[in-house]
Every structure is written in C-alpha cells, then in structure tokens.
C-alpha cells in the first residue's frame, strides 16, 4: 500500500497524528485486527478494505475434506455470491466444543459452525445459536433434504440447524477370516456375529467403551437407551433385554474377543482388518475414501481384502448409530443474512456433491441419488440409514454420554454388577431428561 504523505490536518502533521492514533488504539483496542509498525515517527498501517460480507466458518473437517471445502466448495460459492467472502477455520474435534462455548459466551466467535448433531440441543438451550424458522426460504430448503436427516436439526419442535452431511457405520470384515470360517457372506444379525466370533476365536474391533463406539452393539443386541420420546430411561435401559445385551458384551470382553488393546486404541483397527487380525470392525464411509488416497492402498486392494456390509442387528432392533453435522447460525453473528445465504447454499446439491467426493454422505435428496452413492463402498451405508438410530436429541446429552461411558466401563470390566449398574444409570438419566 502506498505510504501516507506529509499532508497536515489543522496544523498537525499526518504522521504524528497517525502515530498518536495507533498508540491509543494499541492500548484501548487490543486485538482489533489492524497491524501496525511504529518506528520513530514512521508509521505504516496495513489495511485491507473489505466491501464484502466476511463470514467465518468453524469446522472439524479432516485434511481430505478440508482440501475439497477450501479449494472447490468455497470458490464455487464465492463465484455465485461475489459480495460474500468465506473464511474457513479448522479446529481439532476434541477441543472444539469447549472453545466454541467459551468464545460464544464471551460475545465473540464465528458466524457459522459445522456442528456435531449431538451438540445442537445443548447449544440451542444455552441460547448460543439462532432458530432459522424466520427465514422465508427454509420450507423450500427443507423440502430438498432427507427427512431422517432433518430431525437432527430440531430441538423442542424448532429448526436450529440444516443437516450438512449424515453418516452411519457399516461393518467391515476381513475377507480372509470369513473365508477361513467357511462363510460366503457375512452375518446379518448381531447374535450370528457373536456366535461366529466365539466359534472361531476371531476378534471384533469395537472401538472403545463409549456411546459412539458401543451403542451400535448394545442396541443391535436388543438393548434400549430410552423410550421413543426420549423422556424416560427406567424400564428401558434396565430392561431384561438391555441386561442380556450388556452381559453379552461383557462376555466378549472377558474372553478377549473384544480385546483391551482394541478398546484402548493400541491396536490400529484399520490395518488389523486388512491384515486379517480382526474379523470385523465398524467404521464410517470415510474409511475407503481416506485409505484410497494413501499410497499403497488403492481401492481395488481394499475391496479385495475387506468386505463391506450393513451393520448387523437382531430382529426388531436398530442397526448402527447416526452421526453427522449440521450447519448452525451463531447468535453473535453480525452478518446473519449473508451467513444464512451460505448455509442454504451448502444444503444444496452442488455443494454436497462436491463434499461427497471426500466420503461425506449428502443430506440433499438430489445429491444422494447420484451414481456415486451406489458404488460398492457407499451402498451399504445408504442401505443402513433406515435401520440406524439417532442419539437422544436432548440438551443434557453431554452428561448422559459421560455417565454412560463411565458406567459401561465399570460393568464391562466386572467392577459393577450389570443389573445394578443399569438400574443406577437409568435413574440418573431420568433426572437429566426431566431437567
């Protein structure tokens, strides 16, 4: 930028006035974003005039996903809406929620957030995100989205988020171990899977004792977390069917068919299945997308070594867990019309087709009907969605999640009797559901 000349203002030299202003700004307005270099009476301000709306988007995209988002999706949006500029900010998932709450409660933070669907009720109750029902385009946008995904954006009957992508976990088997077991096709029910593991001694890749990892097995075996209205756990979480499900999981842990190394993450499940060290693991559609972009892991080899199938579940039970992210509008955003424009565009077919290249299943009906969704590494996930389940969309889910993880750890390790543990946990969850 061209330096200021020695123009005077009411007898004061411009440089002296600028230096005084910047000194005061440095004291009174720290962090305002202007960069300055003061050297004697030499003042240089680095200014970037911005005529467009600047929308900051926080997310936890992986490196593969972020590359497509920043190099293809954002340019496509900005080409269509040249008055809006998107600033992409990546966060690590494990620190994301705490950082977001801290920033937004202090009055700062981003305009738009790609948020885990399980967090939305809590942020809505805290008043940190805006309901989006007042925008006249909402009915037209929601008509284009999958109904199962839309439910993840609601809290107490109001829409707070637009479902950006949806996922579930399918079963990934070692073809070698299935062949050695004499099977032409994988088990369809959880009971069949357990029987196969116990008959052969082949281990299962359960990825930890937490809700995301163990709920698909617990519910697939017939266990229940709450009633359908998410208002009560007693009578469901501590039912005879739930007790049997936990007893089965405890037996698998005790016999090392679900090993401590796998549960703790010491065993690399992705490679262990490929090497024939694990009979089966559960994973999302990103498994094949990410590995196929790694040297030495072409898609043909992955399909030769593994077999992908819908997650097994017993009759009358649900299959795998539903995950995904919503786009939400933060209460503190200063550019809400522009932020909403970006949100509804991201819910459209063009943006979701682009992100689908990274393995993110689209929530837009038109995008989900593309030929790619019927590929062998995607079809089982799509087929699993109707039999999958949402985590309870309640504001106290974080408390429920933590208590569930702790109690299941104690029960599966034999530190608490299963019936007692489930009864105590159900009573505690009841109290949180009524708050």
C-alpha positions, 0 to 999 in steps of 0.5 A, a space after each residue: 500500500 502506498 505510504 501516507 504523505 506529509 499532508 497536515 490536518 489543522 496544523 498537525 502533521 499526518 504522521 504524528 497524528 497517525 502515530 498518536 492514533 495507533 498508540 491509543 488504539 494499541 492500548 484501548 483496542 487490543 486485538 482489533 485486527 489492524 497491524 501496525 509498525 511504529 518506528 520513530 515517527 514512521 508509521 505504516 498501517 496495513 489495511 485491507 478494505 473489505 466491501 464484502 460480507 466476511 463470514 467465518 466458518 468453524 469446522 472439524 473437517 479432516 485434511 481430505 475434506 478440508 482440501 475439497 471445502 477450501 479449494 472447490 466448495 468455497 470458490 464455487 460459492 464465492 463465484 455465485 455470491 461475489 459480495 460474500 467472502 468465506 473464511 474457513 477455520 479448522 479446529 481439532 474435534 476434541 477441543 472444539 466444543 469447549 472453545 466454541 462455548 467459551 468464545 460464544 459466551 464471551 460475545 465473540 466467535 464465528 458466524 457459522 459452525 459445522 456442528 456435531 448433531 449431538 451438540 445442537 440441543 445443548 447449544 440451542 438451550 444455552 441460547 448460543 445459536 439462532 432458530 432459522 424458522 424466520 427465514 422465508 426460504 427454509 420450507 423450500 430448503 427443507 423440502 430438498 433434504 432427507 427427512 431422517 436427516 432433518 430431525 437432527 436439526 430440531 430441538 423442542 419442535 424448532 429448526 436450529 440447524 440444516 443437516 450438512 452431511 449424515 453418516 452411519 457405520 457399516 461393518 467391515 470384515 476381513 475377507 480372509 477370516 470369513 473365508 477361513 470360517 467357511 462363510 460366503 457372506 457375512 452375518 446379518 444379525 448381531 447374535 450370528 456375529 457373536 456366535 461366529 466370533 466365539 466359534 472361531 476365536 476371531 476378534 471384533 474391533 469395537 472401538 472403545 467403551 463409549 456411546 459412539 463406539 458401543 451403542 451400535 452393539 448394545 442396541 443391535 443386541 436388543 438393548 434400549 437407551 430410552 423410550 421413543 420420546 426420549 423422556 424416560 430411561 427406567 424400564 428401558 435401559 434396565 430392561 431384561 433385554 438391555 441386561 442380556 445385551 450388556 452381559 453379552 458384551 461383557 462376555 466378549 470382553 472377558 474372553 478377549 474377543 473384544 480385546 483391551 488393546 482394541 478398546 484402548 486404541 493400541 491396536 490400529 483397527 484399520 490395518 488389523 482388518 486388512 491384515 486379517 487380525 480382526 474379523 470385523 470392525 465398524 467404521 464410517 464411509 470415510 474409511 475407503 475414501 481416506 485409505 484410497 488416497 494413501 499410497 499403497 492402498 488403492 481401492 481395488 486392494 481394499 475391496 479385495 481384502 475387506 468386505 463391506 456390509 450393513 451393520 448387523 442387528 437382531 430382529 426388531 432392533 436398530 442397526 448402527 448409530 447416526 452421526 453427522 453435522 449440521 450447519 448452525 447460525 451463531 447468535 453473535 453473528 453480525 452478518 446473519 443474512 449473508 451467513 444464512 445465504 451460505 448455509 442454504 447454499 451448502 444444503 444444496 446439491 452442488 455443494 454436497 456433491 462436491 463434499 461427497 467426493 471426500 466420503 461425506 454422505 449428502 443430506 440433499 435428496 438430489 445429491 444422494 441419488 447420484 451414481 456415486 452413492 451406489 458404488 460398492 463402498 457407499 451402498 451399504 451405508 445408504 442401505 443402513 440409514 433406515 435401520 440406524 438410530 439417532 442419539 437422544 436429541 436432548 440438551 443434557 446429552 453431554 452428561 448422559 454420554 459421560 455417565 454412560 461411558 463411565 458406567 459401561 466401563 465399570 460393568 464391562 470390566 466386572 467392577 459393577 454388577 450389570 443389573 445394578 449398574 443399569 438400574 443406577 444409570 437409568 435413574 440418573 438419566 431420568 433426572 437429566 431428561 426431566 431437567 
